[in-house]
Amino acid sequence: MNRTVVVGAGIVGAAIAFELQRRGRSVVLVDRDQPGRGASFGNMASIAVTEFMPISRPTTWLKIPGWLADPEGPIRLRPGYLPKLTPWLLRFLAAGRPSRVAKLEQAGAALCRRVYDDLLPMLEAAGVPDVLSEEGCLSLYASDAEFESDREHIDIIEKFGFHCPALSRDELQEREPAIAPIIKKAILFPQNKSIRDPYRLVLTLVERFREMGGVVETGEVAAIDCQDGAVKSIAFSDGRRIACQEAILAAGAYTGRLSRLIGENIPLETERGYHTQIMAPSISLRHSLIWPAKAFMVTPTAGGIRIGGTVEMAGLDAAPDYRRARVLVGRAKQALPSLQVEQTSEWMGHRPALPDTVPIISCSAKVQGVFYATGHGHLGLTYSATTARLIADLVTGQTPPLDLTPYRVDRF
Ligand SMILES: Cc1cc2nc3c(=O)[nH]c(=O)nc-3n(C[C@H](O)[C@H](O)[C@H](O)COP(=O)(O)OP(=O)(O)OC[C@H]3O[C@@H](n4cnc5c(N)ncnc54)[C@H](O)[C@@H]3O)c2cc1C
């Protein structure tokens, strides 16, 4: 029997397993944990189709020293982690060369343009079309200087055809009365809708996958067995094995550890991010909000208001530092003075981050039958349905709707 194993039951692996099972494959979805407990558990729920810009670019480089010098800045680098991070940082800098940036923007935008073409059918097929919010995202500015410093970002979004109108203070007030008068200007990203409960979406996909005959196994994948250059089985740390013709490695920030099992080196790091979930916020919001100068996001979710963001470079094993989350709550209160911070929970997750920001959606260059779906960084929820569709095309031998060269694993 032709069996496909998908390793990793986050939003990316769950969407792939769901899509492949729908296409008639016999799929086993494996995770060492319960589905959806990784980065996909607590992300900011945004279908952020305008956020395809590579993070490394000359204007970002200029800002990084200031950010790093500020202990409450948007990026934190734990000094002890610097030696391990240096090779990734060098690749990150190289990805920001102007000639490279233009290509990376195109690669990200090509995925973003198709997001709703893939997401809406996936939600429909899973029976949950209503999990998508009606409103988009508002980007907030307290001064003209703040707006000017975000200008490059907006110009690029518009260059790629995304519509993002400016709102007057009155229009903003009408849309979101809870926003403080210190916010003078806003841009609306109507396409950047959000998912009401991203964790529940993973669970729903896994549930539907099971109903179609898909199998879920719990265990830590510790080996990938190959013969004559092709995958034969995956092995768990307790010795159990699952024979397979294809193995899709979609283990989020941990995929680099799996790729090394077959001698394929992926420069995958983790950009750790935090959220605070406020169950009883005393205000309600229709849109998600970002305040670029303060580097946080606020999203109304099924379980209250979620505040999150930040990037912490400290690897996969260091303990969380929840001060990062609390700083963001303090900033959100500047924009939303009536926000009550009661009944809260805090969370940290590992974004799977590649130095050039573009995900890997690719067959392995080393082992036949191995595929990668990783490195989705800040956009794993956004790209999930599109990645599932593209990987399913690769596995089933169908022609993908776009050229997948920019997403290849051997581009580094
Ligand atoms: C604070 C924060 C905010 C974010 N906001 C957004 C947003 O608004 N919009 C957006 O699109 N994205 C957002 N993201 C990014 C998004 O959450 C991630 O890109 C996405 O969740 C990655 O999904 P994944 O399935 O690749 O990884 P994960 O969800 O991390 O899943 C990987 C799975 O692999 C399993 N695994 C790992 N190793 C093994 C092994 N050896 N054997 C078996 N199983 C294994 C893990 O247990 C885990 O369940 C945000 C991230 C963070 C941290």
The ligand as an SDF file (V2000), in Angstrom:
LIG
                    3D

 53 58  0  0  0  0  0  0  0  0999 V2000
    3.8470   34.8880   18.8070 C   0  0  0  0  0  0  0  0  0  0  0  0
    3.5970   34.3140   17.4370 C   0  0  0  0  0  0  0  0  0  0  0  0
    2.6710   34.9400   16.6070 C   0  0  0  0  0  0  0  0  0  0  0  0
    2.4300   34.4460   15.3260 C   0  0  0  0  0  0  0  0  0  0  0  0
    1.4460   35.0180   14.5660 N   0  0  0  0  0  0  0  0  0  0  0  0
    1.1390   34.5230   13.3340 C   0  0  0  0  0  0  0  0  0  0  0  0
    0.0630   35.0560   12.5870 C   0  0  0  0  0  0  0  0  0  0  0  0
   -0.6610   35.9400   13.0250 O   0  0  0  0  0  0  0  0  0  0  0  0
   -0.1650   34.5300   11.3490 N   0  0  0  0  0  0  0  0  0  0  0  0
    0.5770   33.5150   10.8260 C   0  0  0  0  0  0  0  0  0  0  0  0
    0.3480   33.1060    9.6950 O   0  0  0  0  0  0  0  0  0  0  0  0
    1.5860   32.9520   11.5380 N   0  0  0  0  0  0  0  0  0  0  0  0
    1.8760   33.4360   12.7750 C   0  0  0  0  0  0  0  0  0  0  0  0
    2.8970   32.8880   13.5290 N   0  0  0  0  0  0  0  0  0  0  0  0
    3.7130   31.8330   12.9330 C   0  0  0  0  0  0  0  0  0  0  0  0
    3.0150   30.4860   12.9620 C   0  0  0  0  0  0  0  0  0  0  0  0
    2.4940   30.2370   14.2470 O   0  0  0  0  0  0  0  0  0  0  0  0
    4.0060   29.3890   12.5780 C   0  0  0  0  0  0  0  0  0  0  0  0
    4.6530   29.7130   11.3710 O   0  0  0  0  0  0  0  0  0  0  0  0
    3.2670   28.0720   12.3990 C   0  0  0  0  0  0  0  0  0  0  0  0
    2.5210   27.7580   13.5580 O   0  0  0  0  0  0  0  0  0  0  0  0
    4.2430   26.9460   12.1050 C   0  0  0  0  0  0  0  0  0  0  0  0
    3.4660   25.8010   11.9640 O   0  0  0  0  0  0  0  0  0  0  0  0
    4.1390   24.3830   11.8290 P   0  0  0  0  0  0  0  0  0  0  0  0
    3.0280   23.4100   11.6420 O   0  0  0  0  0  0  0  0  0  0  0  0
    5.2090   24.4720   10.8030 O   0  0  0  0  0  0  0  0  0  0  0  0
    4.8950   24.1750   13.2310 O   0  0  0  0  0  0  0  0  0  0  0  0
    4.3480   23.7970   14.6920 P   0  0  0  0  0  0  0  0  0  0  0  0
    2.9930   24.3310   14.9340 O   0  0  0  0  0  0  0  0  0  0  0  0
    5.4110   24.2140   15.6490 O   0  0  0  0  0  0  0  0  0  0  0  0
    4.2150   22.2330   14.6480 O   0  0  0  0  0  0  0  0  0  0  0  0
    5.3330   21.3850   14.5680 C   0  0  0  0  0  0  0  0  0  0  0  0
    4.9730   20.0830   15.2180 C   0  0  0  0  0  0  0  0  0  0  0  0
    6.0460   19.1590   15.0080 O   0  0  0  0  0  0  0  0  0  0  0  0
    6.1480   18.3480   16.1640 C   0  0  0  0  0  0  0  0  0  0  0  0
    7.4820   17.7400   16.1810 N   0  0  0  0  0  0  0  0  0  0  0  0
    8.6670   18.3790   16.2440 C   0  0  0  0  0  0  0  0  0  0  0  0
    9.6830   17.4920   16.2160 N   0  0  0  0  0  0  0  0  0  0  0  0
    9.1170   16.2640   16.1410 C   0  0  0  0  0  0  0  0  0  0  0  0
    9.6410   14.9470   16.0920 C   0  0  0  0  0  0  0  0  0  0  0  0
   10.9620   14.7000   16.0860 N   0  0  0  0  0  0  0  0  0  0  0  0
    8.7790   13.9140   16.0310 N   0  0  0  0  0  0  0  0  0  0  0  0
    7.4360   14.1200   16.0300 C   0  0  0  0  0  0  0  0  0  0  0  0
    6.8900   15.3540   16.0630 N   0  0  0  0  0  0  0  0  0  0  0  0
    7.7180   16.4110   16.1200 C   0  0  0  0  0  0  0  0  0  0  0  0
    5.8740   19.2980   17.3050 C   0  0  0  0  0  0  0  0  0  0  0  0
    5.4740   18.6010   18.4650 O   0  0  0  0  0  0  0  0  0  0  0  0
    4.7770   20.1950   16.7240 C   0  0  0  0  0  0  0  0  0  0  0  0
    3.4810   19.7500   17.0680 O   0  0  0  0  0  0  0  0  0  0  0  0
    3.1570   33.3380   14.8270 C   0  0  0  0  0  0  0  0  0  0  0  0
    4.0720   32.6980   15.6640 C   0  0  0  0  0  0  0  0  0  0  0  0
    4.2880   33.1570   16.9610 C   0  0  0  0  0  0  0  0  0  0  0  0
    5.2490   32.4390   17.8310 C   0  0  0  0  0  0  0  0  0  0  0  0
  1  2  1  0
  2  3  1  0
  2 52  2  0
  3  4  2  0
  4  5  1  0
  4 50  1  0
  5  6  2  0
  6  7  1  0
  6 13  1  0
  7  8  2  0
  7  9  1  0
  9 10  1  0
 10 11  2  0
 10 12  1  0
 12 13  2  0
 13 14  1  0
 14 15  1  0
 14 50  1  0
 15 16  1  0
 16 17  1  0
 16 18  1  0
 18 19  1  0
 18 20  1  0
 20 21  1  0
 20 22  1  0
 22 23  1  0
 23 24  1  0
 24 25  2  0
 24 26  1  0
 24 27  1  0
 27 28  1  0
 28 29  2  0
 28 30  1  0
 28 31  1  0
 31 32  1  0
 32 33  1  0
 33 34  1  0
 33 48  1  0
 34 35  1  0
 35 36  1  0
 35 46  1  0
 36 37  1  0
 36 45  1  0
 37 38  2  0
 38 39  1  0
 39 40  1  0
 39 45  2  0
 40 41  1  0
 40 42  2  0
 42 43  1  0
 43 44  2  0
 44 45  1  0
 46 47  1  0
 46 48  1  0
 48 49  1  0
 50 51  2  0
 51 52  1  0
 52 53  1  0
M  END
$$$$
